[in-house]
Amino acid sequence: MEQLILLLIALASLGGITFILYRKIPSLLELPPAERNAVGAVGQRIKNIARLQPIRGGKLLGATLSKMRGIASRTEVKTADWLEKLRKQSEERKEEFQASYWEKLRGKSKKQ
């Protein structure tokens, strides 16, 4: 049932997009070439925004990799701490088990 509803929504959306394109393409073709290029000029202006300039090149990649390295380092340290705590708990349990186990065995052998 859910798949049928999702299929209907997808088909309705596709139909709406097709309808809009069918209605707008003729009016876009009627525009003079100068106005058609205005759309491209807006896109070019967006590409030339000063804030976006530092993002280009290897700076973004370098910054991202540096942050990822820091996250990996912190994760590794935290994991090492957890493993150390688990090892200590395991050793404590082993010592408790061995001491109590032998005491119980000695107690049982004395009773018999």
Stockholm file with secondary structure:
# STOCKHOLM 1.0

chainA/1-112         MEQLILLLIALASLGGITFILYRKIPSLLELPPAERNAVGAVGQRIKNIARLQPIRGGKLLGATLSKMRGIASRTEVKTADWLEKLRKQSEERKEEFQASYWEKLRGKSKKQ
#=GR chainA/1-112 SS CHHHHHHHHHHHHHHHHHHHHHHHHHHHHTSCHHHHHHHHHHHHHHHTCGGGTTTTTHHHHHHHHHHHHHHHHHHHHHHHHHHHHHHHHHHHHHHHHHHHHHHHHHHHHHHC
#=GC SS_cons         CHHHHHHHHHHHHHHHHHHHHHHHHHHHHTSCHHHHHHHHHHHHHHHTCGGGTTTTTHHHHHHHHHHHHHHHHHHHHHHHHHHHHHHHHHHHHHHHHHHHHHHHHHHHHHHC
//
